[in-house]
Amino acid sequence: MRWYSKIAAAALAASLPLYWSAPAAAQTAAAAPAAEQRAPVTILVSIDGFRADYLGRGVTPVLTRLATGGATGPMHPSFPSKTFPNHWTIVTGLYPDHHGITANKMEDAARPDETFTMESDDPFWWNAAEPIWVDAEKAGIRAGTMFWPGANVAIGGTRAADWPHTLTGGTRPEDWAQFNQAITGAQRVNGVLDWLRRPAAIRPKLVTLYFDTVDTAGHTYGPDDARTTDAVAEVDRQIGMLVDGLKALGQPANLVIVADHGMAATSGQRTVVATDGLAPDDYHLVEAGPYLSLTPAPGKTAKVEKAMLGKHAHYECWRKAEIPARFHYGTNARIPAIFCLGETGWLVSNKPGKAKESGGNHGFDNMAPEMTALFIANGPAFKPGVLPAFTNVDVYPLLRDLIGLLAKPGVDGSDAVFREVLRR
């Protein structure tokens, strides 16, 4: 991507440093009581739906400065390129097939009367993997989450089936906030800064911060609309509030700024019906959109497979076990039996699209350029550098490095891509 080359070539002297240390002589000459020497905090920021090339639109002076003075590069989401699977991958280092959050909407044979949605906080759905804030808390490192999918879940716990659904066991961050879209970006930033104003003993050392407005604009208007660019500019100003607030506190920070996926333009006129020739009672539909997933009804498997499997105009369908290996997807029990993936920009459904519908969506091939996500790392732990393309399973090992935890065996990611830009 050419915009990465432009950032790498920009003169570092033209960018404002995020961190500054007074010359040694001035430090020793100061007669006033020394200010608290704060250790760096690690702040993981998600800008949902921030496609990598949005950084080249000329409306992101803060993010561009952070990218120029830090480490940046094209980051591929994991498959499927959806919000909840990828947020959970970023904080666990596991592909969705392995951490169990395989989609934004899921079913599980162990809970036949329930459906997972983006409001589900029963640990049952989440317990297959421990996120970075649980690792931190168990190591005695205080964590605070200003929104993040799964951050409100008592990981490792159980919830009673009957009201009042009493929770037993489990670990949450020491500080956490329940997601509410009405809480503005500025309020979210101020909440994080308030945590960092605390005395050292109760101040988080690992923080997450989440913004959803760019994703919302991308879905509503499409990635190329001026209103989406306006949302990009607004979140850049909110990142600027964070940077300024950290400076005012004298709080050094290693900022890891990511997106969960990109965004592609979609239209009701680019909708294909994958279930032609089938009756509604031949299958149970789980999801439709950039991809479609369903389970044949009892006794209907042969009929459904004959109608659907194979490559078609603008989409392709597989049995779950035959999804191409490059997607690292298809072994988890929560993935339905038949899976169809649309060509980027095309929607796959069981009914025709509405001709006047337009906007944007994600969930397509995770290696499609339109799905490429933002990645910037800036702070005392990082040297400036342009990274080769990598997949977001690698962010979790980086976070462990930043908060001082040893590498965790058994994860899908590695910190290898970051080693040249980390100050050891």
N, C-alpha and C positions, 0 to 999 in steps of 0.2 A: 504494500500500500504506500503510495507516494507521500501521503501526509506524514508518515513516520519519518521518512527521509528529511522532510522539511524541518520537522521538529528537531531531529538530531543535529541538523546543520546550523540551527539558530545559534547566535552568539550567546553563550552563557552569561556574559557580562551584562547583557541587556535584560536579564531576568532578575527579579527581586529575590534575594535569598529568603527561604523560610526560616532559617535558623542563623543566629549571629552570635559570636562570642567576642567580648571586649578584648583588646590587646592585654597581654599579661601585665605590662607596666601599669595600665589603668586599673586593673583588678587589684593589684597589690597596694595601689595608692589610695584606694577608696577608704574613707574613714567611717562611713556609715555602716551599720550592721549588715552583714552579708545576707542577700536574699536566699531563700531556700533553693538549694541545688536539686532540681527535680530530675528524676530519671525519665527517659523517654517513655511515653505511653504509645501503645499500638492501637491505631484506629482503622478499622475495616469499614469502608464506605461503599454501599451499593447504590448505584444510580440505575434503577430498573429500566431496561429497554434502551440504554444509551449505546447506540450502534457506534462502532469504532470510528467511522468516518465523520460522525457529527463533530468531532474535534477539529475538523478542517473547515467549519462553516464561518469562522471569523467572529464568533460570539462568545468565546470561552477564554477570556484572557487569564483567568486564574488557573483553570485546568491546564491550559497550554503552558503556562509558566512552570507549573509543577511537573509536567511531562518533560519539558526542556531541561529542567534542573535535576531530574530524577531518572528512573527507569521506566520505559514504556515499550509496548509492542502489541501486536495483534493477538488477542486471546480468543480461542474457540470455545464456545460452550460445549458442555456434554450433551449427548442425545438422550431424550428429546429436548430441543432448545426451548424449554418452558420454564416458567418462573420458579416454582417450588422445587422441581428436581435440581435445578442449577444452583439455587441458593444453598440447598443442602449439600451438594457436591463441593461448593467452595469452602464450606466449614467442616467437611469430613474427609476430603481427599479421596472419596469413593465415587465411582460412576453410579448413576441412578439405579442401574441393574443390581448393584451391590448394597446400596444404603437403604433401598426400599421405598423411597419417595419417587416412584417411577413416572408420575404424571401429576397434573394439577387436579385431576379427578381419577379416583381409583376405587376398585372393589377388591375384596379379599374373601376367599372361601371360608376363612375362620370367623368372619363377621358377615354372614349372608344378608342381614337386614340393614347393613350400614353402607354408606358411600363416603369415601374420603373426599372432602372439598378443601378449599383454601382457608376455611374456618375451623378445620378439625384440629383439636389440641389434645386428643386422647393419646397418651404415650404409646398405646398399642401400635399406632401407625408409624411411629418415629423411632422405636427402640432398637432398630437393627444397627444403628451407628451412633457414636458419641461425637458431638460437635466440639469445636475448639474451645468454647466457653466452659464446657464440662471438664475437658482436659485441664483447663486453667484452674478452675475452682478446686479440682481434686489435688492440684499441685500447690494450693495455697496462694494462687494468683487471682486477685479479685477481678471480676468481669462485670461489665454493664452493657446491656443491649437496648439501644434506642430503636426498636423494631428490627426484626429479621425473621423470615419464615422459620418457625420451629423454636424461636427463642423464648416463647411463653410456655413451652412444654416441659413437664417434669420428666426429663429423660431418665429411663430406667425404672420409672414408677409404674403403678397400675391404677386405673380408675374404676371405681365401682359402677356396675351397670345401672343401678337404680339411683334415683334422686336421693340425696344431693350430690351423687357421683363423687364420693370421697376419694381423694388421692392418697395412695400409700407409697412412700418412698420416692425416689427420683431426685434429680439435681437440676436446678435452674441457675441462671446467673444470679449473683448476689443482688444486682440491680437490673430490673427489666421493665419494659413498658409494653402494654398490650397495643397492637397496631390499631390505629384509628385514622382513616384517611383525612378526617377533618382537621387533624393536627398539622399545622403548616410546616413547611420546611424550616422556616426561621425558628419556630417553637422547638422543633426537633434539635436543631443546632444548639439552641440555648439550654435545652435539657442536658445535652452532653457537656457543655461548658460548666453548667452548675455542678455536675458530678465531679468535674476536675477542680472545682474550687474547694472541695472538701479537704479536711486534714488528711495527711498521708495515710493514716491507718485505715481509713474507709474510702479511699480514692481508688477507682478502678484503674487497672494497668492494661486491660484489654477492653476495647469498646467497639461496638458495631453501631452503624448509623445507616438508615435506609430512606431513600427518596423514590417516590412512585410516579411523579408528575410527567416525566419524559415518556414513560411507558404508556400512561393514560393518553397523552396527546398522540403518540404514535399509533395506538389502536384506533383512536377516534378520527383522526384526520389523515393518517398515513405518514410515512417517514419523510416525504418530500414537501410537506405543507409548511408554510411560514409559521403556523401556530405551534408546530412541533419544534421548530427552531427557536421560537420564543420560550418554550419550556426548557430547552437546553440552556439558553441564556440565563433564565431564572435560577436553575439549579447551580450554574456556575457562580452566581452571586451568593448563593447560600454556602457553597464551599468557601468562598471568600470570607464570609462571616466566621466560619470555623477557623480558618487560617489566622484571621485577625484576632479572634478570641484567644487562640492558643498563644499568640505572640504577647498579648496583653497579660496573660497569666504567667508568662515566662515558662510555659510548658512545652518542652520539645516533644515532638510526636513523629512516629513513623506512620505515614498515611499510606494505606493500600486501598486504592480507589478502583472499583470494578463495576462491570455490568454483568447481568446474568445471561444476556443474549442481545441480539440486535433486533431489527425489524424489517419486514418486507412489505411492499405495497400489495394490497389484495383488493378484489372486486367480486361482487356477486356474479358478474359475467364470466369470471374465471373459477367456476365451481363445477366439479364433475361428480356424478352420482355413481358410486361404486357398487351399489346394491341393486342395480337394474336386473330384472328377472327374478328377484327374490320377493317373497311376501314378508310383511312386517313380523309375522310370527316365526319366520325361519331363523331369526338371529336376535341376540340381545346387544344393542348398541351401547357402548360405554362412552366413547368420545368421537367427535367429528370436527373438522377444521383443517389445519395444515396436515394433520394426519387423522386417520379414522381407525378405531379399534373396536372389535366386537367379538362375541362368542356365539358360535352356532347353537341353535336350539337342539335339544336331545333328538337324535335321529336325523338331523339335517346337515351334518358336517360335510358329507360328500357333495350335497347340492350347493352349499355355500362355497366350498372350496372351488368347485367347478366354475361357478359364476365369477369368483373374485380373484383367485390366485394368478399371479403373473404380471407382466408389464403391459400397461395400457397407456393411452394418450394422456399425458400429464400426471400420471401416478403409477405406483407399483404396489402390489400386495404380496405378503409373505405369510406363511405359518410363523408363529413367534420364534420357533427354534431355527428358522431359516433366514431371519433378518441378517443382513450382511454383518460380518464380524467387526468391521471397522466402526460400527455404531456402539459396540460394547453393550448390547441391549437384546434381551430376549430370553434370559434364563429365569428371571424373577417370576414367582407365582402370581404376582399382581398384574402382570402384563397379559391382556386378553389373547385368545388363541389366534386371531387373524389381525394383521396390522398392515395398513395401507399408508404410504407416504406420498404426499403431493409434491409435484415439481414446485420449486420455489416460486411463490406468488399465486399458486393455485390451491384451492380448497377442495377437500374430499368430504363428501357427505352422503347421506341416505335420501336426500331430497334436493331439488334444484335450488340454486341461490336466487336471491332477489336482485334483479338487474340493476337497481339504483344503489345497492349497497357498495360502499367503498371504505377504505381505511387502511389499516395495517395489521399484521399478525406475525407470530413467530411460532416455532415448533417444527420448522423445516430442517433439512439436512444441516447438521451443525457445522459443516465445513463450507457452507454457502457463504460468499462474501457478505451478503446482507445480514447474516446471523452473527458476524464477528463482533466481539464485545470490547468495550473499553477496559484498559488496564494501565494504571499509573501507580508507581511507588516512589514516594519522596520522603526524605527525612534523614536523620543522622546515620542510619544503617545503610543508606544507599549511595552509590556512585552514579553519576549520569551515564546512561547507556541505552541503546536501542536493542531490544530483545528479539530473537527469532520467534516465529509463531509458536504458540504452545496451547495446551488445553487446560481448562480451569481446575482440573484435579490437582494441578501443581501449586495452587495458592495455599492450600492447607499446610503442606510441609513448610512453606515460607513463613506462615504465621507462627508455627511452632518454633522456628528459628528466632523470630523476632521477640517472642516472649520467654525464650530461654528453655524450651523443652526439647528433649532429645527426639530424634526421628522416631516415628511410630511404625512398627512393622505391619505389613499387611494392607497398607493403603495403595491406591492406584496411582497416586501422584508422586512427584519427586521435586526437590528444590534445585536440581541440576541446572535448569535454565536460568536461575537467578544468581548462580555462584560468582559470575564475573562482575556483577553489579553490587554485591553485598560487601560491606566493609567488615572484615573479620577482626 
